[in-house]
Protein backbone atom coordinates (compact mmCIF):
# COMPACT_ATOMS: atom_id res chain seq x y z
CA UNK A 1 0.00 0.00 0.00
CA UNK A 2 1.36 3.38 -0.95
CA UNK A 3 1.96 5.86 1.88
CA UNK A 4 -0.51 8.71 2.32
CA UNK A 5 0.96 12.12 1.55
CA UNK A 6 -0.51 15.09 3.43
CA UNK A 7 0.04 18.51 1.94
CA UNK A 8 -0.24 21.83 3.73
CA UNK A 9 -3.14 22.89 1.50
CA UNK A 10 -4.99 19.62 2.11
CA UNK A 11 -4.55 19.90 5.87
CA UNK A 12 -5.85 23.49 5.81
CA UNK A 13 -8.94 22.47 3.84
CA UNK A 14 -9.63 19.57 6.25
CA UNK A 15 -9.30 21.83 9.29
CA UNK A 16 -11.62 24.41 7.76
CA UNK A 17 -14.20 21.69 7.02
CA UNK A 18 -14.05 20.34 10.61
CA UNK A 19 -14.35 23.87 12.03
CA UNK A 20 -17.43 24.60 9.89
CA UNK A 21 -19.13 21.36 10.93
CA UNK A 22 -18.34 22.09 14.58
CA UNK A 23 -19.81 25.58 14.39
CA UNK A 24 -23.01 24.20 12.85
CA UNK A 25 -23.35 21.63 15.65
CA UNK A 26 -22.79 24.29 18.34
CA UNK A 27 -25.40 26.53 16.69
CA UNK A 28 -27.90 23.66 16.58
CA UNK A 29 -27.39 22.80 20.26
CA UNK A 30 -27.44 26.38 21.54
CA UNK A 31 -30.63 27.20 23.49
CA UNK A 32 -32.41 30.17 21.86
CA UNK A 33 -33.28 33.26 23.88
CA UNK A 34 -36.94 33.98 24.62
CA UNK A 35 -37.94 36.77 22.24
CA UNK A 36 -41.33 38.03 21.05
CA UNK A 37 -40.82 36.00 17.87
CA UNK A 38 -39.99 32.79 19.74
CA UNK A 39 -43.01 33.31 21.98
CA UNK A 40 -45.24 33.64 18.92
CA UNK A 41 -43.75 30.45 17.48
CA UNK A 42 -44.33 28.62 20.78
CA UNK A 43 -47.89 29.95 20.80
CA UNK A 44 -48.51 28.64 17.27
CA UNK A 45 -47.15 25.23 18.29
CA UNK A 46 -49.45 25.13 21.32
CA UNK A 47 -52.43 26.01 19.15
CA UNK A 48 -51.51 23.25 16.71
CA UNK A 49 -51.39 20.76 19.57
CA UNK A 50 -54.60 22.08 21.17
CA UNK A 51 -52.60 22.96 24.29
CA UNK A 52 -53.50 26.62 24.57
CA UNK A 53 -52.91 28.95 27.49
CA UNK A 54 -56.09 30.47 28.93
CA UNK A 55 -55.91 33.50 31.23
CA UNK A 56 -58.79 34.45 33.53
CA UNK A 57 -58.51 37.57 35.73
CA UNK A 58 -60.91 37.31 38.68
CA UNK A 59 -62.53 39.63 41.23
CA UNK A 60 -64.25 37.14 43.51
CA UNK A 61 -67.74 37.78 42.11
CA UNK A 62 -70.29 35.47 40.51
CA UNK A 63 -69.37 37.00 37.15
CA UNK A 64 -65.73 35.98 37.62
CA UNK A 65 -66.86 32.52 38.74
CA UNK A 66 -68.81 32.16 35.50
CA UNK A 67 -65.73 33.02 33.42
CA UNK A 68 -63.63 30.53 35.40
CA UNK A 69 -66.23 27.83 34.70
CA UNK A 70 -66.11 28.68 30.99
CA UNK A 71 -62.32 28.59 31.02
CA UNK A 72 -62.28 25.25 32.83
CA UNK A 73 -64.61 23.72 30.24
CA UNK A 74 -62.42 25.04 27.42
CA UNK A 75 -59.25 23.82 29.13
CA UNK A 76 -60.67 20.34 29.58
CA UNK A 77 -61.94 20.08 26.01
CA UNK A 78 -58.76 21.46 24.42
CA UNK A 79 -56.23 20.05 26.92
CA UNK A 80 -55.18 23.60 27.71
CA UNK A 81 -53.21 25.19 30.50
CA UNK A 82 -55.27 27.57 32.63
CA UNK A 83 -54.02 30.49 34.71
CA UNK A 84 -56.25 32.47 37.06
CA UNK A 85 -54.98 35.63 38.72
CA UNK A 86 -56.28 38.51 40.79
CA UNK A 87 -54.89 42.02 40.40
CA UNK A 88 -54.49 44.19 43.49
CA UNK A 89 -54.40 47.82 42.40
CA UNK A 90 -51.84 49.59 44.60
CA UNK A 91 -52.23 53.38 45.01
CA UNK A 92 -49.42 55.55 43.66
CA UNK A 93 -48.84 56.81 47.19
CA UNK A 94 -47.62 53.34 48.22
CA UNK A 95 -44.82 51.11 46.89
CA UNK A 96 -45.91 48.12 44.79
CA UNK A 97 -44.59 45.83 47.50
CA UNK A 98 -46.93 47.36 50.12
CA UNK A 99 -48.82 44.82 52.22
CA UNK A 100 -52.55 45.49 51.80
CA UNK A 101 -54.06 42.96 54.17
CA UNK A 102 -57.75 43.39 53.29
CA UNK A 103 -57.11 43.43 49.52
CA UNK A 104 -54.83 40.39 49.68
CA UNK A 105 -57.37 38.47 51.76
CA UNK A 106 -60.09 39.21 49.18
CA UNK A 107 -57.75 38.26 46.34
CA UNK A 108 -56.94 34.92 47.96
CA UNK A 109 -60.65 34.26 48.49
CA UNK A 110 -61.22 34.93 44.78
CA UNK A 111 -58.50 32.41 43.87
CA UNK A 112 -59.96 29.87 46.29
CA UNK A 113 -63.34 30.22 44.58
CA UNK A 114 -61.67 29.64 41.22
CA UNK A 115 -59.90 26.57 42.54
CA UNK A 116 -63.16 25.01 43.71
CA UNK A 117 -64.70 25.53 40.28
CA UNK A 118 -61.76 24.03 38.37
CA UNK A 119 -61.73 21.09 40.79
CA UNK A 120 -65.30 20.40 39.69
CA UNK A 121 -64.06 19.98 36.12
CA UNK A 122 -60.88 18.16 37.18
CA UNK A 123 -58.72 20.79 35.49
CA UNK A 124 -55.26 21.70 36.87
CA UNK A 125 -54.95 25.38 37.74
CA UNK A 126 -52.13 27.86 38.20
CA UNK A 127 -53.14 30.87 40.28
CA UNK A 128 -51.39 33.98 41.53
CA UNK A 129 -51.89 37.46 42.96
CA UNK A 130 -50.42 40.41 41.06
CA UNK A 131 -49.69 43.85 42.52
CA UNK A 132 -49.99 46.62 39.93
CA UNK A 133 -50.98 50.25 39.47
CA UNK A 134 -53.81 49.39 37.10
CA UNK A 135 -55.75 46.21 36.38
CA UNK A 136 -55.85 46.70 32.60
CA UNK A 137 -52.10 47.08 32.15
CA UNK A 138 -51.43 44.18 34.53
CA UNK A 139 -53.71 41.85 32.54
CA UNK A 140 -52.07 42.78 29.23
CA UNK A 141 -48.56 42.39 30.67
CA UNK A 142 -49.48 38.96 32.03
CA UNK A 143 -50.77 37.94 28.60
CA UNK A 144 -47.60 39.19 26.88
CA UNK A 145 -45.19 37.61 29.37
CA UNK A 146 -46.93 34.24 29.35
CA UNK A 147 -47.65 34.09 25.61
CA UNK A 148 -51.36 33.63 26.32
CA UNK A 149 -53.71 32.50 23.58
CA UNK A 150 -56.96 33.84 25.03
CA UNK A 151 -58.21 36.03 27.90
CA UNK A 152 -61.61 35.43 29.46
CA UNK A 153 -62.91 38.32 31.56
CA UNK A 154 -66.09 39.89 32.80
CA UNK A 155 -66.93 43.55 32.29
CA UNK A 156 -68.66 45.55 35.00
CA UNK A 157 -70.08 48.90 33.84
CA UNK A 158 -69.40 51.96 35.94
CA UNK A 159 -73.13 52.50 36.51
CA UNK A 160 -76.44 50.95 35.56
CA UNK A 161 -77.26 51.48 31.90
CA UNK A 162 -73.65 52.27 30.92
CA UNK A 163 -72.92 50.95 27.42
CA UNK A 164 -69.16 51.53 27.29
CA UNK A 165 -66.54 49.15 28.64
CA UNK A 166 -64.97 50.08 31.96
CA UNK A 167 -61.39 51.38 31.87
CA UNK A 168 -59.68 48.04 32.53
CA UNK A 169 -61.74 46.15 29.96
CA UNK A 170 -61.25 48.86 27.35
CA UNK A 171 -57.46 48.76 27.86
CA UNK A 172 -57.33 44.97 27.56
CA UNK A 173 -59.60 44.94 24.52
CA UNK A 174 -57.39 47.56 22.83
CA UNK A 175 -53.91 46.28 23.74
CA UNK A 176 -54.16 42.53 24.33
CA UNK A 177 -51.81 40.43 22.14
CA UNK A 178 -54.33 37.58 21.90
CA UNK A 179 -58.03 36.80 21.64
CA UNK A 180 -60.27 38.35 24.30
CA UNK A 181 -63.69 37.07 25.33
CA UNK A 182 -65.69 39.58 27.38
CA UNK A 183 -68.84 38.76 29.31
CA UNK A 184 -71.12 41.59 30.41
CA UNK A 185 -74.20 40.52 32.40
CA UNK A 186 -77.66 41.68 31.44
CA UNK A 187 -78.88 44.76 33.32
CA UNK A 188 -81.47 42.81 35.32
CA UNK A 189 -78.71 40.41 36.41
CA UNK A 190 -75.98 42.99 37.01
CA UNK A 191 -76.23 43.48 40.77
CA UNK A 192 -76.49 39.73 41.34
CA UNK A 193 -73.25 39.19 39.42
CA UNK A 194 -71.54 41.94 41.45
CA UNK A 195 -72.53 40.51 44.82
CA UNK A 196 -69.55 38.81 46.49
CA UNK A 197 -71.99 36.81 48.65
CA UNK A 198 -73.25 35.08 45.50
CA UNK A 199 -71.43 32.09 44.02
CA UNK A 200 -71.61 30.58 40.56
CA UNK A 201 -71.91 26.84 41.11
CA UNK A 202 -71.21 24.78 37.94
CA UNK A 203 -73.92 22.31 38.99
CA UNK A 204 -76.58 24.64 40.41
CA UNK A 205 -75.87 27.94 38.65
CA UNK A 206 -75.98 31.16 40.69
CA UNK A 207 -76.42 30.50 44.42
CA UNK A 208 -76.18 32.72 47.49
CA UNK A 209 -73.81 31.88 50.31
CA UNK A 210 -75.37 30.50 53.47
CA UNK A 211 -75.54 33.22 56.10
CA UNK A 212 -74.03 32.37 59.48
CA UNK A 213 -76.00 33.16 62.63
C-alpha positions as CSV (number, residue, x, y, z in Angstrom):
1,X,0.0,0.0,0.0
2,X,1.4,3.4,-0.9
3,X,2.0,5.9,1.9
4,X,-0.5,8.7,2.3
5,X,1.0,12.1,1.5
6,X,-0.5,15.1,3.4
7,X,0.0,18.5,1.9
8,X,-0.2,21.8,3.7
9,X,-3.1,22.9,1.5
10,X,-5.0,19.6,2.1
11,X,-4.5,19.9,5.9
12,X,-5.8,23.5,5.8
13,X,-8.9,22.5,3.8
14,X,-9.6,19.6,6.2
15,X,-9.3,21.8,9.3
16,X,-11.6,24.4,7.8
17,X,-14.2,21.7,7.0
18,X,-14.1,20.3,10.6
19,X,-14.4,23.9,12.0
20,X,-17.4,24.6,9.9
21,X,-19.1,21.4,10.9
22,X,-18.3,22.1,14.6
23,X,-19.8,25.6,14.4
24,X,-23.0,24.2,12.9
25,X,-23.3,21.6,15.7
26,X,-22.8,24.3,18.3
27,X,-25.4,26.5,16.7
28,X,-27.9,23.7,16.6
29,X,-27.4,22.8,20.3
30,X,-27.4,26.4,21.5
31,X,-30.6,27.2,23.5
32,X,-32.4,30.2,21.9
33,X,-33.3,33.3,23.9
34,X,-36.9,34.0,24.6
35,X,-37.9,36.8,22.2
36,X,-41.3,38.0,21.1
37,X,-40.8,36.0,17.9
38,X,-40.0,32.8,19.7
39,X,-43.0,33.3,22.0
40,X,-45.2,33.6,18.9
41,X,-43.7,30.4,17.5
42,X,-44.3,28.6,20.8
43,X,-47.9,30.0,20.8
44,X,-48.5,28.6,17.3
45,X,-47.1,25.2,18.3
46,X,-49.4,25.1,21.3
47,X,-52.4,26.0,19.1
48,X,-51.5,23.3,16.7
49,X,-51.4,20.8,19.6
50,X,-54.6,22.1,21.2
51,X,-52.6,23.0,24.3
52,X,-53.5,26.6,24.6
53,X,-52.9,29.0,27.5
54,X,-56.1,30.5,28.9
55,X,-55.9,33.5,31.2
56,X,-58.8,34.4,33.5
57,X,-58.5,37.6,35.7
58,X,-60.9,37.3,38.7
59,X,-62.5,39.6,41.2
60,X,-64.2,37.1,43.5
61,X,-67.7,37.8,42.1
62,X,-70.3,35.5,40.5
63,X,-69.4,37.0,37.1
64,X,-65.7,36.0,37.6
65,X,-66.9,32.5,38.7
66,X,-68.8,32.2,35.5
67,X,-65.7,33.0,33.4
68,X,-63.6,30.5,35.4
69,X,-66.2,27.8,34.7
70,X,-66.1,28.7,31.0
71,X,-62.3,28.6,31.0
72,X,-62.3,25.3,32.8
73,X,-64.6,23.7,30.2
74,X,-62.4,25.0,27.4
75,X,-59.3,23.8,29.1
76,X,-60.7,20.3,29.6
77,X,-61.9,20.1,26.0
78,X,-58.8,21.5,24.4
79,X,-56.2,20.1,26.9
80,X,-55.2,23.6,27.7
81,X,-53.2,25.2,30.5
82,X,-55.3,27.6,32.6
83,X,-54.0,30.5,34.7
84,X,-56.2,32.5,37.1
85,X,-55.0,35.6,38.7
86,X,-56.3,38.5,40.8
87,X,-54.9,42.0,40.4
88,X,-54.5,44.2,43.5
89,X,-54.4,47.8,42.4
90,X,-51.8,49.6,44.6
91,X,-52.2,53.4,45.0
92,X,-49.4,55.5,43.7
93,X,-48.8,56.8,47.2
94,X,-47.6,53.3,48.2
95,X,-44.8,51.1,46.9
96,X,-45.9,48.1,44.8
97,X,-44.6,45.8,47.5
98,X,-46.9,47.4,50.1
99,X,-48.8,44.8,52.2
100,X,-52.6,45.5,51.8
101,X,-54.1,43.0,54.2
102,X,-57.7,43.4,53.3
103,X,-57.1,43.4,49.5
104,X,-54.8,40.4,49.7
105,X,-57.4,38.5,51.8
106,X,-60.1,39.2,49.2
107,X,-57.7,38.3,46.3
108,X,-56.9,34.9,48.0
109,X,-60.6,34.3,48.5
110,X,-61.2,34.9,44.8
111,X,-58.5,32.4,43.9
112,X,-60.0,29.9,46.3
113,X,-63.3,30.2,44.6
114,X,-61.7,29.6,41.2
115,X,-59.9,26.6,42.5
116,X,-63.2,25.0,43.7
117,X,-64.7,25.5,40.3
118,X,-61.8,24.0,38.4
119,X,-61.7,21.1,40.8
120,X,-65.3,20.4,39.7
121,X,-64.1,20.0,36.1
122,X,-60.9,18.2,37.2
123,X,-58.7,20.8,35.5
124,X,-55.3,21.7,36.9
125,X,-55.0,25.4,37.7
126,X,-52.1,27.9,38.2
127,X,-53.1,30.9,40.3
128,X,-51.4,34.0,41.5
129,X,-51.9,37.5,43.0
130,X,-50.4,40.4,41.1
131,X,-49.7,43.8,42.5
132,X,-50.0,46.6,39.9
133,X,-51.0,50.3,39.5
134,X,-53.8,49.4,37.1
135,X,-55.7,46.2,36.4
136,X,-55.8,46.7,32.6
137,X,-52.1,47.1,32.1
138,X,-51.4,44.2,34.5
139,X,-53.7,41.8,32.5
140,X,-52.1,42.8,29.2
141,X,-48.6,42.4,30.7
142,X,-49.5,39.0,32.0
143,X,-50.8,37.9,28.6
144,X,-47.6,39.2,26.9
145,X,-45.2,37.6,29.4
146,X,-46.9,34.2,29.4
147,X,-47.6,34.1,25.6
148,X,-51.4,33.6,26.3
149,X,-53.7,32.5,23.6
150,X,-57.0,33.8,25.0
151,X,-58.2,36.0,27.9
152,X,-61.6,35.4,29.5
153,X,-62.9,38.3,31.6
154,X,-66.1,39.9,32.8
155,X,-66.9,43.5,32.3
156,X,-68.7,45.6,35.0
157,X,-70.1,48.9,33.8
158,X,-69.4,52.0,35.9
159,X,-73.1,52.5,36.5
160,X,-76.4,51.0,35.6
161,X,-77.3,51.5,31.9
162,X,-73.6,52.3,30.9
163,X,-72.9,50.9,27.4
164,X,-69.2,51.5,27.3
165,X,-66.5,49.1,28.6
166,X,-65.0,50.1,32.0
167,X,-61.4,51.4,31.9
168,X,-59.7,48.0,32.5
169,X,-61.7,46.1,30.0
170,X,-61.2,48.9,27.4
171,X,-57.5,48.8,27.9
172,X,-57.3,45.0,27.6
173,X,-59.6,44.9,24.5
174,X,-57.4,47.6,22.8
175,X,-53.9,46.3,23.7
176,X,-54.2,42.5,24.3
177,X,-51.8,40.4,22.1
178,X,-54.3,37.6,21.9
179,X,-58.0,36.8,21.6
180,X,-60.3,38.4,24.3
181,X,-63.7,37.1,25.3
182,X,-65.7,39.6,27.4
183,X,-68.8,38.8,29.3
184,X,-71.1,41.6,30.4
185,X,-74.2,40.5,32.4
186,X,-77.7,41.7,31.4
187,X,-78.9,44.8,33.3
188,X,-81.5,42.8,35.3
189,X,-78.7,40.4,36.4
190,X,-76.0,43.0,37.0
191,X,-76.2,43.5,40.8
192,X,-76.5,39.7,41.3
193,X,-73.2,39.2,39.4
194,X,-71.5,41.9,41.4
195,X,-72.5,40.5,44.8
196,X,-69.5,38.8,46.5
197,X,-72.0,36.8,48.7
198,X,-73.3,35.1,45.5
199,X,-71.4,32.1,44.0
200,X,-71.6,30.6,40.6
201,X,-71.9,26.8,41.1
202,X,-71.2,24.8,37.9
203,X,-73.9,22.3,39.0
204,X,-76.6,24.6,40.4
205,X,-75.9,27.9,38.7
206,X,-76.0,31.2,40.7
207,X,-76.4,30.5,44.4
208,X,-76.2,32.7,47.5
209,X,-73.8,31.9,50.3
210,X,-75.4,30.5,53.5
211,X,-75.5,33.2,56.1
212,X,-74.0,32.4,59.5
213,X,-76.0,33.2,62.6
